[in-house]
Amino acid sequence: MKALIEYTDTFCGEANYCWVNRFDFDCDGMSNRAIIRKAKKMLGLQGVRSVRGWDNEDIARYFKSTVLFINFED
């Protein structure tokens, strides 16, 4: 399974997509928490507080003025 990552800016709390960084990595056997940690590490956001958001099976983490979306693909 692959984790598809999108990291973008926000405007009024919603994803704005004025700029976006996208990448993916293999996440077989990883917990959701480990996937979030790895994505944050790849973006240089270790130790930065975020607010949790969930959309069905997908994961969203909201930072002060940015958002990190994690979707899954087989």
DOKE-862283 format. One record per residue (C-alpha): residue number from 0; x, y, z; chain; residue in three letters. Coordinates in nm, 2 decimals. Example, Ala and Ser with C-alpha at 12.3 -4.5 7.8 and 13.67 -1.06 7.14 Angstrom:
NODE, n, x, y, z, chain, res
NODE, 0, 1.23, -0.45, 0.78, A, ALA
NODE, 1, 1.37, -0.11, 0.71, A, SER
//
This chain:
NODE, n, x, y, z, chain, res
NODE, 0, 0.00, 0.00, 0.00, A, MET
NODE, 1, 0.12, 0.35, -0.08, A, LYS
NODE, 2, 0.06, 0.67, 0.12, A, ALA
NODE, 3, 0.00, 0.97, -0.11, A, LEU
NODE, 4, 0.09, 1.30, 0.06, A, ILE
NODE, 5, -0.02, 1.65, -0.02, A, GLU
NODE, 6, 0.10, 1.95, 0.18, A, TYR
NODE, 7, -0.05, 2.29, 0.09, A, THR
NODE, 8, -0.14, 2.63, 0.23, A, ASP
NODE, 9, -0.48, 2.73, 0.37, A, THR
NODE, 10, -0.71, 3.02, 0.35, A, PHE
NODE, 11, -0.97, 3.07, 0.62, A, CYS
NODE, 12, -0.91, 2.71, 0.74, A, GLY
NODE, 13, -0.96, 2.55, 0.40, A, GLU
NODE, 14, -0.70, 2.41, 0.16, A, ALA
NODE, 15, -0.60, 2.68, -0.09, A, ASN
NODE, 16, -0.36, 2.51, -0.33, A, TYR
NODE, 17, -0.17, 2.83, -0.40, A, CYS
NODE, 18, 0.13, 2.60, -0.37, A, TRP
NODE, 19, 0.15, 2.23, -0.31, A, VAL
NODE, 20, 0.41, 1.96, -0.24, A, ASN
NODE, 21, 0.32, 1.61, -0.33, A, ARG
NODE, 22, 0.51, 1.28, -0.27, A, PHE
NODE, 23, 0.44, 0.92, -0.18, A, ASP
NODE, 24, 0.60, 0.63, 0.01, A, PHE
NODE, 25, 0.54, 0.27, 0.08, A, ASP
NODE, 26, 0.35, 0.22, 0.41, A, CYS
NODE, 27, 0.29, -0.16, 0.43, A, ASP
NODE, 28, 0.26, -0.26, 0.79, A, GLY
NODE, 29, 0.28, 0.09, 0.93, A, MET
NODE, 30, 0.02, 0.23, 1.18, A, SER
NODE, 31, -0.15, 0.57, 1.10, A, ASN
NODE, 32, 0.06, 0.73, 1.37, A, ARG
NODE, 33, 0.39, 0.60, 1.21, A, ALA
NODE, 34, 0.27, 0.72, 0.87, A, ILE
NODE, 35, 0.20, 1.07, 1.00, A, ILE
NODE, 36, 0.54, 1.08, 1.17, A, ARG
NODE, 37, 0.72, 0.98, 0.85, A, LYS
NODE, 38, 0.53, 1.24, 0.64, A, ALA
NODE, 39, 0.60, 1.52, 0.89, A, LYS
NODE, 40, 0.97, 1.41, 0.90, A, LYS
NODE, 41, 0.99, 1.42, 0.52, A, MET
NODE, 42, 0.85, 1.78, 0.52, A, LEU
NODE, 43, 1.07, 1.90, 0.81, A, GLY
NODE, 44, 0.77, 1.94, 1.04, A, LEU
NODE, 45, 0.89, 1.73, 1.33, A, GLN
NODE, 46, 0.78, 1.88, 1.66, A, GLY
NODE, 47, 0.53, 2.12, 1.50, A, VAL
NODE, 48, 0.19, 2.09, 1.66, A, ARG
NODE, 49, -0.11, 2.02, 1.45, A, SER
NODE, 50, -0.48, 1.95, 1.48, A, VAL
NODE, 51, -0.62, 1.62, 1.37, A, ARG
NODE, 52, -0.88, 1.59, 1.09, A, GLY
NODE, 53, -1.02, 1.27, 0.95, A, TRP
NODE, 54, -1.22, 1.22, 0.63, A, ASP
NODE, 55, -1.34, 0.85, 0.62, A, ASN
NODE, 56, -1.02, 0.65, 0.55, A, GLU
NODE, 57, -0.80, 0.96, 0.47, A, ASP
NODE, 58, -0.60, 1.16, 0.72, A, ILE
NODE, 59, -0.56, 1.54, 0.75, A, ALA
NODE, 60, -0.34, 1.73, 0.98, A, ARG
NODE, 61, -0.40, 2.11, 1.01, A, TYR
NODE, 62, -0.11, 2.33, 1.11, A, PHE
NODE, 63, -0.12, 2.71, 1.17, A, LYS
NODE, 64, -0.15, 2.81, 0.80, A, SER
NODE, 65, -0.10, 2.48, 0.62, A, THR
NODE, 66, -0.26, 2.14, 0.59, A, VAL
NODE, 67, -0.12, 1.79, 0.53, A, LEU
NODE, 68, -0.34, 1.53, 0.35, A, PHE
NODE, 69, -0.26, 1.16, 0.35, A, ILE
NODE, 70, -0.46, 0.94, 0.11, A, ASN
NODE, 71, -0.40, 0.57, 0.06, A, PHE
NODE, 72, -0.36, 0.37, -0.27, A, GLU
NODE, 73, -0.32, -0.01, -0.32, A, ASP
//
